[in-house]
Amino acid sequence: MVKKAVTLLVAFVLCAVATASAQERKDLQIFRDISDSVHRYSQFSIFDGIEASVTDGHVVLDGWVTMPFKRDDIDRRVRTVAGVLSVDNRLQVLPVSQFDDELRFRIARAIYGNSAFWNYAAMANPPIHIVVNGGRVTLQGVVQSNVERQLARSLATGFGSFEVKNQLKTDDEVQAELEKIGTSAAGSAARLSRTP
């Protein structure tokens, strides 16, 4: 199915563990509101990677940000989302490293400078995140196809990193995970991203 380009920068995890389907829908809506709030945060960049889980209104934030103030700002934003009862902020700050900074920028130029990703580069919130920690690279976010996923990984290699993990998802995989969460009474986990 052809969709508009994905606007999500970061990949999230939603754990909707509830006994009633009404609670699952509520947790899914809270998760979507958290996603919207984080994406509207002007300091959230392609070099940050955040996951969130929501269970009965209790939120767990996990992942990495490039600056300490981002961790605190995102925590405050999430706490203001309607339906959030508590927030367990496990966000970590990436260490300061000139090597990591150079890797981030070189990989970002390689990916977003490739003609296959120009449509993403033109977005206010490009969907591919490049999280670099100690020379180890993790690609997160959503792309339209498996070909794009593989191309992004290929473009991210060869810059002297110790490792490149490809955690990119396709639009179809995200939709399937959302449908699974929406129909599961026992709860499930899924990494999901927002589409326009």
C-alpha positions in Angstrom: 0.0 0.0 0.0 1.4 3.4 -1.0 1.6 5.8 1.8 2.9 9.3 2.4 6.5 9.5 3.6 6.9 8.6 7.2 7.4 11.5 9.6 8.6 9.6 12.6 12.2 10.0 13.7 12.4 7.7 16.4 11.1 4.3 16.9 9.0 3.6 20.0 7.9 0.4 21.8 4.4 0.0 23.1 3.5 -2.6 25.6 -0.3 -2.6 26.1 -0.8 -5.2 28.8 -4.4 -4.9 30.0 -7.2 -7.3 30.6 -9.9 -5.1 29.0 -9.8 -4.0 25.3 -11.0 -0.6 26.4 -7.8 -0.2 28.5 -5.7 -1.3 25.5 -7.3 1.3 23.3 -6.7 3.9 26.0 -3.0 2.9 26.3 -2.6 3.0 22.5 -4.1 6.5 22.5 -1.8 7.6 25.3 1.1 6.2 23.3 0.1 8.1 20.2 -0.2 11.3 22.2 3.3 10.7 23.6 4.6 10.1 20.1 3.0 13.4 18.9 4.4 15.3 21.9 7.9 14.0 21.4 7.8 14.8 17.7 6.7 18.3 18.3 9.7 18.8 20.6 12.0 21.1 18.6 15.3 19.7 20.1 14.5 16.1 19.2 16.9 15.2 16.4 17.9 12.3 14.1 20.7 11.5 16.6 18.3 10.7 19.5 16.5 7.4 19.8 13.6 7.0 22.2 11.3 4.1 23.0 8.2 4.2 25.2 5.9 1.6 26.7 2.5 2.3 28.2 0.7 -0.1 30.6 -2.5 1.1 32.3 -1.3 4.7 32.0 2.1 4.0 33.4 4.9 5.0 31.0 8.4 3.8 30.7 10.8 5.9 28.6 14.0 4.2 27.4 16.7 5.0 24.9 19.3 7.6 24.2 19.5 11.4 23.8 22.5 13.6 22.9 22.1 16.2 25.7 21.0 16.0 29.4 18.4 18.8 29.0 16.6 16.7 26.4 16.0 13.9 28.9 14.4 16.3 31.3 12.4 18.2 28.7 11.0 15.0 27.2 10.1 13.7 30.7 8.2 16.9 31.4 6.4 16.7 28.0 5.3 13.1 28.5 4.0 13.9 32.1 1.6 16.4 30.6 -0.1 13.9 28.2 -3.7 13.2 29.2 -4.0 9.7 30.8 -0.4 9.4 31.9 -0.4 8.3 35.6 3.4 8.0 36.1 6.6 8.1 34.1 9.7 5.9 34.7 12.4 7.9 32.8 15.2 5.6 31.8 16.6 7.8 29.1 20.3 7.9 29.0 22.6 10.7 27.7 25.1 9.7 25.1 28.7 10.3 26.1 30.5 13.3 24.7 32.8 12.0 22.0 34.3 13.7 18.9 34.6 10.3 17.2 30.9 9.6 17.8 30.0 13.1 16.6 32.0 12.6 13.4 30.3 9.2 12.8 26.8 10.7 13.3 27.4 13.5 10.8 29.2 11.3 8.2 26.5 8.6 8.3 23.7 11.2 8.2 25.3 12.8 5.1 25.7 9.4 3.5 22.0 8.4 4.1 20.2 11.7 3.6 22.5 12.7 0.8 21.6 9.6 -1.2 19.0 10.3 -3.9 16.8 7.4 -2.6 16.4 9.3 0.7 16.0 12.9 -0.5 12.3 12.8 0.1 13.0 12.0 3.8 15.8 14.6 4.1 13.3 17.3 3.0 11.0 16.5 6.0 10.8 18.5 9.1 11.3 15.3 11.1 13.3 12.8 8.9 12.3 9.2 9.8 15.8 7.5 10.1 17.6 8.0 13.4 21.3 7.5 13.8 22.2 6.7 17.4 25.9 6.4 18.0 27.3 5.2 21.3 31.0 4.4 21.7 31.5 3.8 18.0 28.5 1.5 17.8 25.7 2.7 15.4 22.0 1.8 15.6 19.6 2.8 12.9 16.1 3.3 14.1 12.9 4.6 12.6 10.6 3.7 9.7 11.2 3.4 5.9 8.8 2.5 3.1 10.4 -0.7 2.0 12.9 -3.4 2.8 15.0 -2.1 -0.1 15.3 1.2 1.7 16.1 -0.5 5.0 18.9 -2.4 3.4 20.2 0.6 1.5 20.3 2.7 4.7 22.3 0.0 6.5 24.7 -0.3 3.5 25.2 3.5 3.5 25.9 3.5 7.3 28.8 1.1 7.0 32.4 1.8 6.1 33.0 4.8 8.4 35.1 3.1 11.0 32.3 2.1 13.4 32.6 -1.0 15.5 29.1 -2.2 14.7 26.0 -1.2 12.7 22.6 -2.5 14.0 19.7 -2.1 11.7 16.5 -1.7 13.7 14.6 0.1 10.9 11.0 -1.0 10.3 8.9 -0.8 7.1 5.5 0.9 7.0 3.8 -2.5 6.6 5.6 -3.9 9.6 4.5 -1.0 11.7 0.9 -1.3 10.6 0.9 -5.0 11.3 2.3 -4.4 14.8 -0.4 -1.7 15.4 -3.2 -4.1 14.3 -1.7 -6.8 16.5 -1.7 -4.6 19.5 -5.3 -3.3 18.8 -6.7 -6.9 18.7 -4.7 -8.6 21.4 -6.5 -8.9 24.7 -3.5 -10.4 26.4 -1.2 -7.5 25.4 1.8 -7.5 23.3 4.9 -5.4 22.5 5.7 -3.7 19.3 8.1 -1.1 18.0 6.0 1.4 16.1 6.2 4.7 14.3 3.8 7.3 13.2 2.8 7.9 9.6 1.2 11.2 8.5 
